[in-house]
Amino acid sequence: MPASYAEICLLIDGEWISAKDRVSSPVVNPATGEEIGRVPHATQADLQRALESSERGFKVWRNTSAFERAKILRKASALLRERGESIAQKLTMEQGKPLFEARYELNSSADYFEWFAEEGRRVYGRLVPSRNIAVQQMVKKEPIGPVAAFAPWNFPAITPSRKIGAALAAGCSIIIKPGEECPATAVEIARALQDAGLPNGVLNILFGEPSEISEFLIQSPVIRKVSFTGSVPVGRHLSAMAGRALKPITLELGGHAPVIVCKDADLDKTAQILAAGKFRGTGQICLSPTRFLVERCVYEEFLNLFVRYTQEMKIGNGLDPETKVGPLSNTRRIKAIGEMVADAKAKGARIMTGGERVPGPGLFWQPTILADVAPDAMVMHEEPFGPIAVVLPFDTLDEAIEEANRLPYGLAAYGFTESTRSAIRLGNELEAGMIGINHTQMIVCELPFGGIKDSGQGSEGGAEGIQSYLTTKFVSQLC
């Protein structure tokens, strides 16, 4: 294993458990194909121990004042910033994204811990005037209990931090299963929290077979709330399991984000913004713009600009400071992207740029722009989750909005226009939990992050992010 990569361990009741002498799986650098580490898989005994630890940890943590909890979260945030360069290197090695993106993600993760540290201090109840002068009526907010959380591999710092930060700030303990493909980042986040003084058992980290871990944890009476970020099919399955146990669940699922480019938009600036936004993270982002709907009279002009700025982006190892587009994170994405491009091409799409895998040992795919894609093409219905952009013309804003809302996804949508009237229409009529007008940057700790329709339920981040980790209690006292 490279000296700069971390040893991957489970964290149970404050103890770090290595992959030695147990079932494990490889961590592979997607830019080189090199195995850089091993992920230990939790046994059923490990899962049971984590549950017992989390139950004990909750009893300690819920009785720790919000003020003291905030001090630990802020210290962890400071440690993440101090260790940011080292962790960013590990993140890039395991996930593939360019180093500048990894640094941004680590800073954002630190922001989430700071944000929730302060939100936890402002979880207020209220006194309600009574009809009886001798009765005091009080509404309190309390932590819901131990949480089971599941995070994916595409944002190995931000996604765990949103879940862990909100749960801890509310006074909950949490068991989290990060993505096995990118485990080191979550391990380093846990080390920062441990070094900041988090009591044993309040945070446990598990790796292993996802279905076995999710079923075991969600069915346990210890777990009182579930949080999941991932695909729609898995989200449906976990939601059904949580529903049978009457446990609330926050779901942040897939997307197929539309972009509407109106004729009055600044086309050059728009093309630059969208090329950077589309191929950030190699398109492996649920918010990633995918269906580009461009007013017909500027369609070819925008398409040419979009192609030009896309072709200027250097593909390569994320550790190279010149790299703008890294590799795909696993072979599953290579296969899926190849099938979508082949299907679109067979149905008459123009490949304006890209369209092929880059030769070599890494999992690189050329940033791909498809024009004039048939309505029945696979990529028009299924989330590509990779470096594919589909560009189509429209004639009226009504037509564009109808196409934008056609799919069952509703995570993010974007609009580019200089018209206030059009901007208001897009904000009102696009069916998505998050809408960006004239920009694509919407992951910020102080703002809610979540979708509607098949893209999930509930929000993480912002003032809303802590609420699902709290319960409401009404106390009526006769004096």
Phi, psi and omega in degrees: 000138179301143183299332185276352181266154185274154167284129183269130182224156164281153173238112180227119178054040177085356182259132176270125185242117187278177180280355183296134176062030175211166178299136181213167177228158185280151165255124185244131174289114186290347179276338185235342186079004183277137172284125184246354180186176177232139180256120177288141178258132181287140173271172176298325177296322176297316181298316180295320179296321178296320178296314180296320178296317181294324178294316177294317181299323179298320181297326178284313189288323180294334180265008171270132185298152177302326179297314180289322177300318181297322180299319180291318180295320179293322178295319177299320177300315180297321179294322177297322178292320179297323184263009190303316183295317179296316180291322179300321177299316179295318180301314180295321180297320185270331184256328176104341186294151180305150185300324180295327176289321179297319178297316178300317181295319179296319177297321178295322178298317176299321177301318181298319179294320176297315182299310183289333174303317181282323177299322179298330178282351184241030173274097188260145167264202177200156171260133181248123180305134184267154173285343179246119185300339182270000183248131173258129182244120186233133174252125184242151172251128181230154178297141186288330181133190179300139186244142169252124184233145183229123185240149181270187185264348190282329173235079188288354176251308185295313186295312174299322183295320177301317183286311182296314183300315181293316181297313182294321180297326180284343182103012180269153164271162185212136169251123182239138173247100175285175177291133181294337182285335182225068189272335191296326183297313179296323178298318180292325175297317179296322178297321178297318179294318178297315179293337178280352176109014179295129181297151178301141176090343181287328175232125173237144178239129179236146170231157178151205179288115187305316183294322180293316182292314183296316181296315182298314184289313186295326181283344182288137176294346178293319184284130182247349180205149182234142174226131183222136170236125182169210187280159179298312181301316179292321177300318177300316182296313180293324178298320178295318178297315180296322180297319179297330179265006180055043179249132178295147180222135172260129183236125171239105191249202188284175178212171175208064198296125174278152173232126177252118180250111181274160184295337182271003178289155172286098192295319181296312180295320180297316180297321177297312181298317185285328175296316179294318182290321182294316188260006170299136181063021183057031178075004182270055183225133183296335178276354189302130175296135184232317181256109184263110182255115189240133180302135193303322185292344177240012186301304183294323179297313179297316182302317180296319178294316180299317178297316183299312182290329177293317182292341179280350184277124182283132176264137178172186177300131183299339179284346175283122184298342179275348185289134174248334180231118180270192180280165165291156190274343180202165183292335178300320181290323177302313181297314183295317180295318179300319179294320181293317180295316180298318180295315180297317180297318180297335181260017170101005181291147172270129174269105185280329175198153178076218177096002183219157173286144177278127180299149178130182185283336184278172182265059184265137175231133181299135172306127192240132175241124179249132178244153175055050182279138181294146181301332182267008178293147182305318185292344177280350185235330183253141179298121181289324180047052180186187188278059176236129172241133178252124183244125183226150178271155170223160182255323180230156179296325176303314180298317181294317180295321178298316178293321180300322184269003188295322185278160180285353178286152178203048180271297182227155174209155185224151175218142179232117183197152173261001181268122177298320180300313180294320180299318179296317178301315181297317178298325182279322194256341177288133184266089181202154178285337181222129183230126177252124177254116179068018171197171183234004183270105184230010177262096181222138189299329185275001182243148180291146180233113180177166184237183178232180182054224183286359181271005172126187179212143182085171181228148171244149183084166180067187177296333181288335190297331183271342190295324183287352177263010183237151171242159180255130177237133178252126179243122178244117188239123175274121182276000000 
